[in-house]
Amino acid sequence: MSTLEGKTLFVTGGSRGIGLAIALRAAQDGANVTIAAKTAEPHPKLPGTIYTSAEEIEQAGGKALPLVVDIRDEENVVDAVNKTVETFGGIDICINNASAISMTGTLETDMKRYDLMHHINTRGTYMVSKYCLPHLLKADNPHILNLSPPLDMAPKWFGPHVAYTMAKFGMSMCVLGMAEEFKDRGVAVNALWPRTTIATAAVRNILGGDEMISGSRTPEILSDAAHVILTKPSREFTGNFCIDDSLLAENGVTDFDKYRVDPSKDLFPDFFVPETSKPPANMNAVP
């Protein structure tokens, strides 16, 4: 399968950034997309709402259902899944993209922030998957894709921000467990993670401003990689922790310069990429 035409995607956190890029790539094939996110009103520092995202999806060739969803709220999630099925007739793909981040140490992380990260990242991913699964089990070539890192237990990923790492790795443990649980029932569960920083609002506002943006890749590298995963046979490709450029290189992509925000700048490596994972070509990353 090389197209997502007619497929229905349920995308969390899809009002901007990586989630929106994945939705737009699917829309180019003629997919149906539910944008399940909290942003209904414009934010002064963050671009996009669920409604502007829906407009972009329609313009790209897809059909959109914008829903205000807090993935910490069980009733809210159930309602959103039901509305998706009522509107499009089912769910073929679940994209767990919504995430909360705080790069703080133990003493600096208040419990409210700890709870937010775990409720959105780990619990939210588990719950959205749980309520999409009954519909995925009825679908042809169903996929769950989590935007989460490989489970690399190196202490350096935990020491500086143990609360965030635990919450993010919780998403990846959902991949490990659900892939095994549902492999014989045909639902693929995989993870996708960037080798470099990605030009998103979170990178600009939390990690490093415009300088880091210029040394990042665009969200399209992840949307192209996601498209590769989501068009693979679900019974043959599951339980994988994919790094964007390695996956694309394995599937015939050779030009990675097109994803660079500024080709003259060195690329910043992202967190959580194992040392054993080598880039497909010189990416001029900052050591």
Secondary structure, DSSP 8 states (H G I E B T S, - for coil): ----TT-EEEEETTTSHHHHHHHHHHHHTT-EEEEEES--S--SSS---HHHHHHHHHHHT-EEEEEE--TT-HHHHHHHHHHHHHHHSS--EEEE---------TTT--HHHHHHHIIIIIIIHHHHHHHHHHHHTTSSS-EEEE--------GGGTTT-HHHHHHHHHHHHHHHHHHHHHGGGT-EEEEEE-SB-B-SHHIIIIIIHHHHHHTSB-THHHHHHHHHHHTS-TTTS-S-EEEHHHHHHHTT----GGGBS-TTS-B-B-TT--TT---SS---B--
